[in-house]
Amino acid sequence: STMGSLLWTLLLLLILFYTFSCIFAQLVTDHCRFATIDLTGDPNAVPVCPTQLAQYWGNVMDSMMTLFMSITGGINWLDAYPPLREVPP
């Protein structure tokens, strides 16, 4: 009974991490794409993200790792959040 509860809890956490990681990664990718288009004027330009933004939030796996590490003490949330602040909603 306890193992079943543990597995369902872990599954719920995984779903939450994945959902919010998709949202953050999409916001960051769109921000980088629009910033690159504004900078170059070329709608086909390859998006370029600032280093820390791409490191923490550049794709779904990095976003999931950032969220996981921030709640388990692997990194400080104050290190991962400032690059995300420059991304408008």
C-alpha positions, 0 to 999 in steps of 0.5 A, a space after each residue: 500500500 505504501 509503495 503504491 502511494 509512493 509511485 503515484 506521488 512520483 508520477 504526479 511530480 513527474 507530470 507536474 515537472 513535465 508540464 511546467 518544463 514545457 511551458 518554461 521551455 516554450 516561453 524561453 524559445 519564443 523569447 529568444 526567437 523573437 529577440 533574434 528576429 528583432 535584432 537581425 530583421 531576418 525571420 529565418 534567423 537561428 534563435 540565440 539565447 543568453 548563456 544562463 537562460 539556455 543553460 537552465 531553461 533552453 529545452 524541456 530536459 534542462 527545465 525539468 532538471 532545473 525544477 527538480 534541482 531547485 526543490 531538492 537543494 541541488 541549485 539555489 532558486 535564486 540562481 535559476 530565476 533571474 535569467 527567467 525574469 527577462 522573458 516576458 509572459 
